[in-house]
Amino acid sequence: MTGAEIMAVGGFFVLLFGFFFGLWKYVDAKIGAAKTEASAAASAASAMASLAREELAAHRLHVAETYVSKSGLREQTEQIMGAIGAVKDAVDKMTMRVDRIVENQSKPRTTRSS
């Protein structure tokens, strides 16, 4: 082999090495950009999740302070129904008293006029 042929083969290998090295750098840069982008998206998602968690806790507190529980509602309903029953009993007793008063009144005597 002559010196020119050796230089051509050496140049070819340097060319291949340079091509693969450049290709590797290009792919590595794309991977690095994707990692950076994914990291930014992940931290944004984490911030949104944290905000959602705080808002949910505030809403739970608002619901606990504002609305009544099932057992509390049941208790209030029982008290109201008891009061309505007491009013019904009082009205029933009142009508019985009125009926007795009307029954005990003397009936007016009817006279025949001729």
QUIVEN-V514382 format. One record per pair of residues at least 24 apart in sequence whose C-alpha atoms are under 8 Angstrom apart, sorted by the first residue. I is the first residue (numbers start at 1). J is the second residue. D is the distance in Angstrom with one decimal. If there is no record, write none. Layout:
I/J/D
I/J/D
This chain:
none
